């Protein structure tokens, strides 16, 4: 179905409402019936009021209770049930016309986090420095500019129309020694590159430059990039919430030494996880849209 609400005809929507009522569970049908019955009863009381008190004057409390108070309670109950039914039909309509909700995921809310992300910049610089010192112990040829670090966070992308619920992005304050501007705009899909694969699986990746990289990013990555170590940052429930990358430029380095970085940086990674765990979250629905 089309995604533009203006393209949905009144007939289409009325047909859908009839289908909802037809296929609804007994409780929902009972709710709709109760709403209709209470509305009818309220109309009966209103008619009786007009016939019984044509001048509109209430002479005693019995007439007040019988013709004003009770009908008001019935009206409120019927209106409440009707409002509930309208909301339920509307929610089902969104899924019917625009897609079916399969699941939902919790992502960091980067906009709500705001300046709090800046506090991670010194931590990232420290991690990069420690990684450089650790690697240089076995590879003296490395210089300080040969080791980079960055952190990718998930950002909702449901409105981009490509079917991805989120992309992984590198905020400006979460780059250390990243001096190649084209890389700043990278937006990995889940499973794309070492970063996307690590976020999706929650497993460490120690890989070479073009691991799971599609053509759109091959020419964007730094031409001297040799190795990438992608380390998952996890919440206390072991859900991956971010990815820490250590990049090696210009030199070949022992893969065993690179893999050992996760253990060497264990305490710093725990501190990052605690910090990210305190940031606000947002819920993103996973939707399967119907074909046009």
N, C-alpha and C positions, 0 to 999 in steps of 0.2 A: 504494500500500500504506500501511497505517497506520504512524505513526512510533513508536508505543509498543511496545517489544520484547515486553511481556507479551501483546500482541494477536496475536502470531505463533504459530500452532499448531505442534505438533511435526511433524504431517504436512506442513504447508507447508514447513518447513525441510528435512525429509528429501527432499521432492520437489525442492527447490532443489539440495541436495547432489548428487542423482542427475543433475540437469541439468548442474551444474558439471563432474562427472566425464565425462559424455557428450560435452560440447562442449569439453573442455580440450585444450590442445595436446599433442602426443606426449610432450614432456619431462615435463609434469606427470603424465600418465598413467603414464609409466615410473617416476616418483618414487613414486606411490601403489602401483604394482605391486611395486616394490623394497621398500617398507615392509612390505607384506603378506608377501612372500617371506621377508624376514629375520625377521619375527615368527614365521612358520611354522617356519623353520629353528631358531630359538631354542627353540621348543616341542619340536621333535624332540630336540634336545640335552638339554633338561630331562627328557624322558621317558626317554632313554637313561641319564641319570645315576641316575634313580630305580631303573631296572631293573638297571644294572650295579653300582651301589654302594648297595644297599638299606639298609645300616647307616649311610650318610651319611659314612663315613670315607674319606678320600683317602690311598692308600698310597704313591704315588710321583708324581714331577713330570709324568709322561706323563698320568696320570689328571687331574692338576690342570689341565694345559694343555687337555686334550681335553674335560673336563667342566665346568670353571669359567671359565678365562680366555677361551677362544674363544667360548663362549656369551655371556659378558659383553660382548665386543666386538660380537658380532652384535646383542645386545639394544640396546646404545647406538646403533649405526648405525640400526637399525630405529626406535628411539624418536625419534632426531633427525629422520629423514625423515618420520615420522608427525606430529611436532610442526610441522614446516614445512608439511605439507599442511593441518593444522588451521588454522594461521594464514592461509594463502592462501584457504581456503574461507570463513573468518570475514570477511576483508576483502571478498571478493566478495559475501558475504551482506549486509554493511552497505550496499554500493552497490545491490544488488538490491532490498532491502526499503526502504531509506531514501533512495535517490537515486544518481545517477551523477555521479562526479567529472569535471568538464570540464577544470578547470585549477586552478592555485593562484596566489595573489598574496602578495607580501611587504608587510606593513604595519608601521608603527612600533608597538612594544609599549609603550603608554602606562603601563601598570601597572609594567612592569619599569623604565621610564625614571624614574619616581618624581620625586624632587626635582631631577633633572637638567633637567627642563622649566623650573624656576624661573630657571635661568641665562639664559633667553631673554627674560625680562621686561624687563630694562634695554635690551636690544637693540631690542625692539619699541617701547619708549618713545622711544628715539632716532630710530627710523625714522619714527614718527608726527610727531615734532617737525620733522624734516627735510622731511617731506612738507608740513606746514603752512607752513613758511617758503617752500618752493618755490612753492606755490600762491598764497600771499599776495602774491608779487611781481607777479602780474598781477591779483589779485582782493583789493584792499585791504579789502573789506567783510567778509572772513572773520575770525572770531575763533578763538582757540585751541580753544574747545569745539566748533567746527564740524567739526573733523577728528578722526576716530577711526581706530584700527587694531586688527586682530585677526588671529590665525592659527588656521586650522582644520586639525585632524589627523584622519586616518582611524582609526576604532575598530571592531573586529569587532562585528557585530550578527547573526551567523548564528542566535542562539538567540531572536531576536525574532519569528520566524515570518512575516516579510513578504517573504521572498525576497531581501533585500539582504545581501550578504556583509559590508558595512561601512557605517557612517554617518560623516559629517564633523562633528566636535564642536569646540567652542571652550573649551579648558581655562582655568581661572580665572586662571592666570598669563600667559596669552597674550591678554589684553585690555588695551587702552590707551584710556582715555577712553570706555569702554563703560559708560555710566551708566543704561542701560535694562534692568532685570533680566529682563523676559520674553525678551529675545534670548539670554540666557545659556544657555537650555535648548535652543536650536535644534540639530537633528540632521539635516543635509541628506543626502538620498540621492544616490548618484552621478548627475550630470546635473541635479540640482535647484538652481535659483538660479544666480547667477553663480559662487558657490563650487563647487557640484557640477559645473557645466559646465567650469570651469577645471581641476579635479582630474581629470576624465575625459578631457579633450582635451589638457591640458598647454599651453593657449594663453591669453594675456592676454585678459581681458574688461573693457571699460569700458562700463558699462551703467547704466540708470536703475533706480529702486527695485524694480519688480516683475518684473524680467527672470527668466523661467522659474520664478516663485514660484507655488506651489500655494496653494489657499485656506487650508490649515492654518497658513500663516505670514504671510498678508497682514495680519492684525490684530496680529501679534506684532512685526513690524518697527517701528522708531521712526517715528512719524508724520511727522517732519521729514527723514527720509532722502531725499536727492535723487540721489546718484551713488554707485556702487560701482566701485572698481578692484580686480579680483581678479588677483593675480600668482602664477603657479605657482612653487613652490620645488622644484628638481629635484636628484636625486642625480647623481654623476659619470657614471652610465649614462643620464642624461636621463629617468629615471623620476620622475614627479611624486610627491613624498612629503608635501607640505603646500601650503596656499594662504594667501598673505598678502593681506588685504583692507585697503584704505584707503577709508573712508567719508566722504562730504561731507554735512553737515546744513544745511538751511535756505536754501542759496544755489545758484544755477545757476553752473556753472563750465565754462570752455572744455573741450570734449572732447579737443582736441589737447593741452592742458596736462595733463590727467589721464593720457592715454596716455603722455606723456613721463615720467611718474613712474617707470616701470619702468627706464628708462635712467638717470634721476637717482639712483635707489636701487640701482643695479647692484652696487656693492661690498658694501653691507649685505646684499643678497639672497644674494650668494655666501657671506658669513659665516654667514648663517642655514642655508644648504644644507650647509655643512661641519659645523655643529653638529648638525643633525638627522641627517646621515649617520653620525655616531658613536653614535647611539642604538640600542638593541637592536631587533631586528625579530622579528616573528612571522609564521608561515605560515598563511594562511587558505585553505581549500579552496573552490572554486566548485562548487556542487552543483546538479544539476537533480533535483528530487524527483518521484517518480512520483505520479500522481493517485490519490486514494482510490478 
